[in-house]
Structures are given as structure tokens and as C-alpha cells.
Amino acid sequence: MDIRRNHRDMTPAQKSAFIEAILKLKNEVPSILRPGRQSRYDDFAQIHKNSMGLGDPIIPNPHRTPLFFPWHRILIRQFERELQAAARDPGITIPYWNWSMVGPDNPFTADFLGGNGDPFREQRVSTGRFALEEQRFQINVWDTHNGDPGLQRNFGNAPDEPLPSTQAIDTTMSRTPFWSHPLGWANHAEMELHNPVHSWVGGNMARASSPNDPVFFLHHCYLDLLWERWKRQHPTEPPFSSAPDFEHARMNSTLIFQAENLTAPWPQTWTVMQTLDTEELNYRYELRDLE
Ligand SMILES: [Cu+2]
């Protein structure tokens, strides 16, 4: 059983193993979606871009629907498994970032995810292993036309969208049911917690191909954890619910990761119901992180 933890609790060796696994997936594992044009890491940016209606649009778009949490759960779990395979290390798991920049909560350090973009150099990240100068992390998937080859960040560029406060998180966690427009738990979590973090990090994270920035996976890992925490805090609530207008978002709906008639990124499929128990997917969070 894989255990996911706060990045702050990782040892330096665990941190560098995680970064190294990303660099292997980025440089040593061939793409399945666009062989010869990108890497397996880049396939995840491609899938996400497609899910946002660009490139080869995925129907249904899981964003702003009850599928948001189940769909991203599978996306990041598949990424985690591919990291393990790339590094030949079953101990690799995706850590989470709790959206705090205070002290050890800040993941944007030179020994981990690298820092903010450099305003004098196209907002490119210039510290850490993902800096373009290190020559092991080049962007290969863009939303539309070819863009900058460097990973870009622009912290706090949207002053009206700060990182979520603990109070904002608490407010969201008190919402029920799972889905109810606009104030259900998932609705609120996507719009009030998830979206502002993408905007706050800025650069690649603010675009449809946001998995280009590895922090995407730490961000979505925390959202995934919050779903588990919400389930524990509201034990009488169904862990998933939908609405009549979402005919593609039922318990027995199969999650879609590719446009019709195009290559699937992986052979397995999952229904929404098969995503509801993380242990069925062979991972879990520590109990103390769920309380
Ligand atoms: Cu998304």
C-alpha cells in the first residue's frame, strides 16, 4: 500500500528521489500519445490540456462537473505509478502541498521544486533541478502554438486570487453534499480552493497544460486528501453525488482520458465508483493527515 505524505515530512533523500523520478519520466520514458514528439511526463500535460477542451478534446470535460475529483484522482494516481516504474522504486509517492508558503511548508526551494520565475527572463524558473539551464526539464506541450521551452511561474500575479487561507479551507470542508451547484463541497473546493492555487502559482500552472509544472501533482494530491478528510468529517454523506444535468457523471460512468478514436493513455478503465476508496487503488494517506 502506497502512503502519501506532506512534502514537509520527507527526508532530503526522499525529496531528491521524487525529483529524480520526475526527471526520468521526463527524459527517459517514451510518450504513448505522441511518440517521438514528447516524453511520457508530457503525456500528462497533454491529457489535461485535452480535458480542458484544447488539442484533442476529451468529452466530457471533467472540470466544473461532479467528475472533477474522481477524474483527477486517477490522473495523479497513474502519474504516481509511472514515476515508480520510471525510477524502479515502488517507494516513490506523490507528496502533498498544503498551500502554505510559511517556513518548511514552502515546496518552492532549490532542493525541491525550484523557486519562482525570473521576471527578467520570461518568468522562467531559474533555481532547482527544473531550471532550463539544467537541461533536464524542457516544456514540450503548450495550450495552442509552441511556447517557451522553460518552466514558468509568476507567484501572486493575480492579487485577487491569493492562496487559500486555513479559514477558506475550513469553510469549504463544512459544505455538503458532495455536489450541489454552487455551494456543494466539490463545487466549492474546485472554484474556491483549486482554481486560486493554479492562478497564484501562475506561468504554466495557470494554463490548460498545467501538469507541465510538477507542483500540479502536489496541489492535486492535497485536493485528493481533502476529499478523504471530507468523507471522514461527514460520514453520513455519500462520498460522491451528481445532478440530473450531468448524464456522464453517474456512479457507473467510466472516466474518459482520451478523445474518441484516439490512443488511450493506459489500458485500464475506471468507473466513478471504482475511485471512491483509495485503498482499492492501492494508496492511502496517514490517519493524522485526515483528522
Ligand atoms: Cu484539472
Boltz pocket constraint, residues with backbone or C-beta under 6 A from the ligand:
constraints:
  - pocket:
      binder: B
      contacts: [[A, 48], [A, 63], [A, 72]]
      max_distance: 6.0
